Amino acid sequence: MIELLFLLIFWEALMIIILLFNTSFLELLILILDRLRRDRWPLILTTAAATLLALLLSGVYGIINIQKRHIHDADGHAHLNPTDQLLMANHLLQTTLIGVVLFLALIIERLHYYTTELRITRECIAAIKKLEATKALQEERDKLKSKFVQLKSDLNSKAKDVDVAEANVTALTKQSQGFLLENHRVLEENHNLRKKLRVLDKRFSHSLSKKNM
């Protein structure tokens, strides 16, 4: 019995060390403890704890009974006989070990609970941060979308201005072509008029020369 209790204390101490430090065995231990909380394991563990508690109470009761069996010597001093002393030491050792086992089991249960709560809290915080980042990205996307709509509207307005300017350029080009044609016609008329004037001038000069003769 005592060897079994020492073995339990060793394994419980090892589990506490694993729960206290973030090692590679922590995930495995938490998974095992989570499974122990499901199915029939809670009933089994409760029964085992109740059995150890009963043994603890039985040991305390045995210690009290042995304390009552004092032997008084000739000097009036109370002491226990060797057999009672051996039983007392055995009961004290067994009771102490059972108390340590139960205490360490309680520590393991609390550490597992708080470790699980801490993991859940961290996951919630990470999810909240991710949600906030998503909201920030959504807001940024909405801002970019509104800017895009504004830029598109400005682009359409500029495109209309460009169309108007192109229409004006086309009209001015046509008007310029008309002016060029008109200028060309006027130049031709001027050229023709000069020819006619030269012809008339020659005729007039010729007629004057005949009169002078």
Protein Blocks (a to p, Z undefined) as FASTA:
>chain_A
ZZmmmmmmmmmmmmmmmmmpccfklmmmmmmmmmmmgcjlmmmmmmmmmmmmmmmmmmmm
mmmmmmmmcccdfkopacddfklmmmmmmmmmmmmmmmmmmmmmmmmmmmmmmmmmmmmm
mmmmmmmmmmmmmmmmmmmmmmmmmmmmmmmmmmmmmmmmmmmmmmmmmmmmmmmmmmmm
mmmmmmmmmmmmmmmmmmmmmmmmmmmmmmmZZ
